[in-house]
Amino acid sequence: MIRLSYTLVLLAALAACTQPAEEHSGQAWRASDENGDKPGIGYELRNDNGKIACDAYILDPDFPHDFSHGRRAAMKIMEQTPTEITARVKWDRDLQATFRFQFREAHWPDSFQAVVSEIIDSQPYNTETYKFSRTK
């Protein structure tokens, strides 16, 4: 009986510990830019049970900010801290890029800003600030 009580208390404590990490579980945040008559780029960051995943999109210039008209490429996370993610995307067989996302805070509200830089030879290049918004 004592062992059962101890197990129930331990399970309750573990459940309480995992609730904050699951607060945004299954949520996604998106940001994109416009390049006039050239394709834009979009990013999607997801929280899948506390694990961050991301995708990059090449967006159709006729449908700016519309991810359903974009070409998705999965990004592989290379490094991650609470306020920074470095990920690599392979656009096609011969073209890949590395991007660094820098956040002011580790907690992502409904919308937030992130500084996104392409990394070339360990140096930031083409740095832009994107406003990420939670998708519905």
N, C-alpha and C positions, 0 to 999 in steps of 0.2 A: 504494500500500500504506500509506503514511504517512497519507494522507487517511482511509482506511478505519479504521485504528487510532485516529486522533483522533476520528472519529465514534462509534466504539464506546465509547471512554472518556467522551465527552460524554453519550451516552445513558445510560450506567451512572450517571453523576453526577446527571443529571436524575431518574432513577428513584429514587435514594436520597433526593433532596430532597422528592419528592412522597409518600413513604410515611407520614410523620407526619400529614399532612393527610388522608390516606385511612384513617387508623386507625379512625375512626368513620363512614366513608362508608356511606350507606344506613341508618344507625341513627336511631331515633326515641326521644324522651323525652316522657312524658306526665305531666300533673298536673291535678287537678280539685278542686272543692269541692262541698259539699252545702248546699242551702238548705231543708231540710225538705220541705214540700209544694210548693215553688216550684222551677222548673228551676235546675239548677246550671250552672256554666261549666267547661269543660275546655280545656286548651291542649296542642298537640303541636308540639314543635320537632324538626326533622329536619336531618341533615347529609347533603346530597346532593353527594358529591364535593367537599367543602370549602365548598360554598355552603349557607348556613342558610336554611331555609324554615320557615314556621309556619302552623298552622291553629288556629282557635278552634271550640269546639263548645258548643251549648246542649244540656245533658243532661237526659234525662227524669227527673223526680223519683222515679219508681217504680224506676228503674235507676241509682242514683247511681254515679258513677265508671265506668260502662259506656259507652265511646265508640261501641259498635256501635248503641246506642239514641239517639245524639245527632244533632243537625243540624249538619253541618260547614259552616264558612265560611272560605274561604282568607284569609290575612292578607297584606298587602303590606308588605314591610319598607321603612320610610322612612329609618331611620338604623341603622348598626351599628358597634359597636366590639367588641373581644374580650370585654368584660365588660358590654355593654349593647346591647339591641335595642329599637328603637321601631318598632311595626308598626300598621297600620290594618286594621280588619276592617269589611266592609260586611255587616251582618246581613240586611238586605233593601233594597229600593229607596230607602227614606227614612231608614233608621237605620244609622249607622256609629259606630265608637268607635276611639280610639287607645290602645294599651297600651304601657307601657315595662317591659321585663324587665331586671332588674339581677342580675348574677352576681358572686360573690366571686372566681371564677377563670375564665380563658378555657377551660381544659380541662374537659370534662364527663365525670365518672366515671359509674359505673352509676346513681348517684342523687346529686342535689344540690338545694340550695335556691336559689330565685330570688325576689326581691321583685318583685311585679307591681303596677303602678299604672295606673289609667286616667288619661289626660292630658286635661284640660279647660282650655282657654285657657292652655296651656303650664305648668299647675300639676298636680302629682300629686294624685289623688283616689282614695279607696277603696283604699288600699294594703294588700296581703296578701302573706304569705310562702307560697309553694307548694313542695312537695317533688316534684321531677321524678324519674321513674324510667324507666330504659331499658326499652322494650318488647321482647318476644321475637319 
